[in-house]
Amino acid sequence: MMKIEFDNIILRDMIESDIEDYVRWFTTETEWSNTDAPCEPIESGEETERAS
């Protein structure tokens, strides 16, 4: 597993316990898309994200 640390920032490979956060982020907590990519609609569901 790769892990890079600097100050209070940690980058690491995704682990199994990250899946629920990832699914929530792309299915219910999508406010970030209004500023990140407002011209691209989010067309994703829980099943699609779990399969990714």
URCORUR-V838579 format. One line per field, one symbol per residue. phi: phi as a letter, one per 30 degrees, with the letter a starting at -180 (. if undefined). A space follows every 50 residues. Layout:
phi->???
//
This chain:
phi->.dbcbahccbcaddceddeddddddcbccceeddcdaddcddcbbedddd dd
//
